[in-house]
Amino acid sequence: MSNKLKISFVIPGVFRSGGIKMVMEHASRLASAGHDVCLYAPRKRYNIYKGRFKPFYSATIFLKNILFPLNDKFEETDKLNFEVKTVDSINDRHMRDSDIVVATAWMTAEDVWKLGPSKGKKVYFIQGYEVWDAHPDVVGRTYSKDFTRIVVSGYLKELILKKFGKDSVVIPNGIDFVKFNNDGKTYTDKITLTFISSEINIKNLDGALNVAGRIHEEYPDVNIVSFGFEPVERMPEYVKFFRSPSESEIKEIYCSTDIFLYTSLYEGFGLPPAEAMACKCAVVTNNVGAVPDYSAHLSSAYHCDPERPDGLYEGVKFFIDNKTERIRISENAAADVRKSLNFDRSSGMMEELFLKLAAENNNG
């Protein structure tokens, strides 16, 4: 067997998200290693509410698929070193034969599982326990199938083993430290606090706005910034909001940030705190997902209990009131995350696993 593999990733759509960003990073590195990589996406939106009685939302998805088709290419398609194909549906007719085919979300796992053996050894790349919209039983059935499962954190490995009796291979997400760094960081008494805005419930925007309001009242000189993919109508006027910033703009935001606040109540991994650490931010974060894998409380970040909302405010206040600790933890953060989240190492682990699976599939 040749060491060059044909690898097909199936993503839920051509749009920007943290999860798709990670898939594209792996795809790029695998392509750079000499493999033939292609990303497939359906032209129509999946029904993310499957199994739940939500006729209004289901009808909205149906109408959007007619009136507002999904994008058929990424903005930076001309810069990619792998192919991206949008197809009418994910099935044997529209998919090429491959050595490896990778599902990247529960909806894609349903389609990938139905593919014939010529489409490749079936792998499920799991970046979160995706039960926030669809019925848990619908999502759970995808974890119970006999995929080779890759998870991005020890937390997810333990959860899937406990709930579904299925083992997984842990391949942590990585960071491109060429893109995310802040070697020229300077520390001043003028503090900027930054948080992410998202109306998805688990992202806990209410918690972020609560902290921002308390900090603004107590420390009116603190500059407060937020960014997100969609505008937030209830954003206070004292918060400077950046809508859908590019990756380079996000780096600029991190690099101008002193304290980064991450309020998510659940994550499969939790990439933004790690990116902020790479840019020498003092991070205050709920202890969710892989946060305990890549940071340590009061060493390289300030960890909070998601069941205790006041902890987030106390963490931000701690960094405002303690410049020496803010600097120490910011410097530790950049050093520690470089050791924990090396993307070349993570993609190397994925490549090694894919080569092994392809060899076993051919020999079997």
N, C-alpha and C positions, 0 to 999 in steps of 0.2 A: 504494500500500500504506500502510495506517495504521502509525504508529510504535509503536502498541500491539501487542505480541506475545503470543501464547499459548505459554507455555513449560512443558514437562513434564519434571521430573527423575524419574529412576527410581533409588531407593535400595534396598539389599539387605534392609532391614527397619527397623521402627520401634524403634530402640534407640539408646543413646548411644555415640558414638565420636568421635574427633577428626575423621575424614573426613566423617561425616554432619553434624557441627557446622559444618564449612566449607560444605557444600552448603546448609544451612539459612541460614547468614549471607548467601550469595549470593542465595538465593531471596528472603529478606526485603528485601534492597536492590533487587532487580529489581522486586519487588512495589511497593515504595515509589516507584519510578520510573514507575509506572503500568502495568506489564505484568501480565497474567493468568497467575499462576504456580500450578502444582499439583505436589506431590510424590506419586509413586506408590510403594507398597511391596507386595510379595507377602505373603500371609498365612502362607505356609509358608517355612521356612528353606531356603536353597539348600544343595546338597551342596558344601561348600567343598573337599572332598577329591577332586573329580572328576578322573579319569584316574589316580589312585593306588589301589593295592589295599589299602584300609583298611576291610574289611567291618565290623569292630566299630564304628568311628566312623560309618560310613554308616548302620548299623542304629540307632545312637544318635540320629542326626538324624531318621531316620524315626519312631522312637518319640516323640521330643520333639514332633514336628509333630502327633502324635495326642493325646498326653497334656498337653502344655504349649504351647499355641499362642502365637505371638508377640504382643506388644502390638499393638493396633490404633490407638493414638494416643499422641502424646507427652504428658508431664505438663503441658506448658505450651501445649497446643493452643489453648486459649481466648485466648492472648495472641499467636498468630501472625497475620500479615497475608496468609497464603497458605493454600491448602487442602492437606490431607494425606489421601490416599485409600489404604486397604488393599484389595487386590483378590485374587481367587483365583489369578490368574496374570497375568504381563505379556504381553499379546497384543492383537491388534487389537480383539477383542471388548470388552475391559475398559479400553482406553485411549481418551481423547478425541482428536479431531483437533487438531493443534497446528501452530505454525510451526517450533518447535524442540523436539526431544526429546533428553534428555541422559542417557547412561549414566554411572554414578558408581562402578562396580566391575566387575571382569572378568565376574562372574556376570550382572550386569545388562546388560553389553555383548552377551552372547550373545542375550539376549531382545530387546533394542532393535534389534539388527541384523535380526531377523526381521520387524519391524513394517513395515506398508505405508507408502507415501510420504505418505499423508494425515496420518500421525501426526507428521510434522515432519522437518526436516533433522536428520540424525543426528550428534550430537556425543558425544565420549567424554572425560569429565573425569577425568583420571588423576592420582591423588595418591600413587601408589607402584607399584613393580614387584611385583605381588602373587603371588609364586611360593612363599610359605612353606608353603602347605597343598596346593593343587591341583598337578597335574603341570605343569611349565613349558611343555610343548607346548600344553596346553589354554589356559593363560593367554596364551601367545604368539600364538595364532591370533586373539585379540581385538585385539591391537595391530597385527596385519597387515591387518586389514580397513580399508576406505576410509572410516572416520569422519573428521570434522574433529576432531583431537585437541588437547585443552588439557592442558598439564602445569603443575605448580606450582613447578618449579625447573629451572635450567639443567642440573643433573645428569640429571634424567629426560629432558629433550629430547635430550641427547647419547646416553643409553643406548638410547632407542627408535630413534633414527636409526642408531646403530651396529649394533644387534642385528636390527632389522627393516626398515631402509631407509625409515622413515616419518618425515616431519617433523611438528612440533608447534608450537603457539603457547604461549609461556610467559606464564601469568598467575599471579603469586605469590599465595600466601595472604596474608591481611591480619589485622590485630588491631583490635578495637574498643577504642580508647584511653579511651573513656568507662567501659568495664568494667574494663580493665586499666591501672592507673596507681598511682603511689605518691608523690604530690606532697609528702606530709608525712614522708618517710622520715627516720629518725634512725639514727645509727650508734653502737653501743655495743660494749663489749668482750665482751658475752655473745652468742655466735655460735650461730645456728641453721642447720643443714645439712638440706636437703630433697631427696628423690629420689622418682621415680615407681615404683610396684610393678606389675609385670605378668609373668605366667608365660610370655608369648609369647617364644620363644627369642631373636628379634632384639632384644628390649627389654633383654636382658642383665641380668636381676635378680641373677644371681650376681655380676657385676661390681660392682653397687651395694652388695650386702651385704658384699662383700669390703672395699670402701672404708670403708663404715660401721663395720665391725668394727675395722679398723686405726685409724681416727680415734677411735673410742670408747676404745680401749686407750691411745692416745697423748695424747688430749685429752679426758679424762672429763667435763670441764665443758661440752663442746659439746653442745647440744640437737639431737637427730636426729629428723627427722620424715619420714613417707612417706605417700603417698596412692595409691589405685588403685580400680578398679571392683570387684574381688573380694578377699576376705581372703587373706592369705598365711600358711599354717600355720607356715612356718619363720622368720617375722619375729621378730627378737630382742626381748626384753622392754624393752630400752633405747630402742627406736624407737617413737615415738608414731605410730600408724597411723590415718588417716582413710579410711573406706570410702565410695566413691561420693559424694564431696562435690559439692555444686551448684557452678555456675559462680561464684556470689558467694563461696562458701566457699573455692573454689580461689584466688580473688583474695586472700582473707584469709590463706591459707597462704603465697602468694607474698610478700605484703607483710610478713609476720613472718619471712621467710627472709632470711638474709644470703648464703648460698652455695647455689646450686641445681646439683645434679649430674644430668647427663643421660647415660645409659650405653648408649643404643641403638647397635647395631652396623650398622644400616641404617635409613634413612628416605627416603621420597620427598620429604618436606619437613622435618619436625621442628618442630612448633608450640610445644610446651611451653617450650623454651629462649627462644623469642622472647617468649612471654607473661611469663616470669620476668624477662627483660630489661626489659620495659615497666614492671614493678613494682620496678625497681632492685635486682635480685639480681645478685650476682657469679656468672656462669654458668661452670661447668666442663662441657664437652660434647665428645663425640666429633665429629669433623669429618665429618658425614654430611649427606646431603640438601641442603637449602638453607642450612644453617648458614653456609657461607662466603659465601652471597649476602647475608645480613643481619647478619653480625658479622665482626669482624677479631680475630685472635689478639693477645692482650695489649693490645688497644685497647678492645674492648667485650665480650670474652669470653676464656676460656682454652680453646683448641682442643687436642684430644688425638687421637692416631692410634689408631683402633679396633683395630689390630693390636698395639698396645703397651698392655696393661691397666694397667701401673703409672702411666701418664700421668695417669689419672683421680685416683688418690691424690695424686700430686705436685701436681696443680692445686688440689685442695682444701687441701692443706697450705700451698701458696703463699699462698692467700687468708687462711688462719688466721694465718699468721706475718707477713703484710704488710698491716696495716690501711689504710695510706695507698693502696696499690695496689687493695685491695678497694673502697674508696670511689671512687677515680678510675674504675675500670672499671665499677662499678655506675652511676655518673652518666653515663658515656659510653654505656652499654648502652641506657638509657632514651631518650637523644637520638638515637642511631643507628637504633634499631628504628622510631622514629616516621618517619624519613626513608625507610626501606626498605620497610615493610609497611603502607602506607596502604590500608585496606579499601575506602574509597570509590573510590580510584583503580583498584584491582583489579576491583571490580564494574563500574566504568565501562568498563574494557577488555572485560569479558565482554559487557556490554550492546552495545557497539559491534560486537563480532564477531557476536553473534546477529542484530543488525539487518542487517548486511552479508550474512550467510548466507541470511536470510529473503528479502531483496531478490533475491539471485542465484537462489534457488530459484523465486521467482515469475516472474522474467524468463526462466528456463530452460524 
